[in-house]
Amino acid sequence: MEILIKTLAILIAAFGGHWIEYPIAEWTRKKIGYEKPEKGKWMASLLGILERGMCTGAWFLGYPQFIGIWFSIKTVGSWGRWQDEAEGRFSNFLFLTALSLSIAVIVALVADTIIMRLK
């Protein structure tokens, strides 16, 4: 039963998190006056789905530090791209990444709670 709950949690974090994050991402981009090209939207969505699944899985495997490492790598790896951009876009990138990773952790914590109560 535990494996089933964890598998469902990974899928919920990955795909359900997309339904939460995508409208927020669109709203924040409009607020800062940035229209992301259509090509960039699906790539960002795919990365968000993958990172939420990876981070939820890492939590279940006992490696929560992976989440901080991933956030750091993603931020540092994008730093050069943001140096010439408006500050609002970089802040938006950080906010949306933090939101995505928070969704993964919250889903993992809820799944862990359910598993503990079933034991």
C-alpha positions, 0 to 999 in steps of 0.5 A: 500500500505504501508504494501505491501511495508514494507512486500516486503522490509523485504523479499528483505532485508532478501533474496536479502541481502543474494545474496549480502552478501554470495559471499562477505563472501566467498571471505573474508573467502578465503582472511583470509585462512578460509574454513567454514565447509558446515554445518556452511555455511547454518546455517550462511546463515539462521541466516543472512536471519533471522537477516536482516528480523528482523532488517528491521521489527524492523526499521519499527516498530520504534525500530531501537535500536534493531539493535544495541542491536542485534549486541551487543548480537551477538558479546558478545555471540560469544566472548568466541568462538573467544578468541582462534581464529585468529584475522582475523576471528573475524574481518571477523565475525564483518565485515559480521555482520555489512554488513548484518545489513547495508543491512537491514537498507538501504532497510528499508530507501529506502522503507520509502522513497518510502512510503513518496513519495507515500503519 
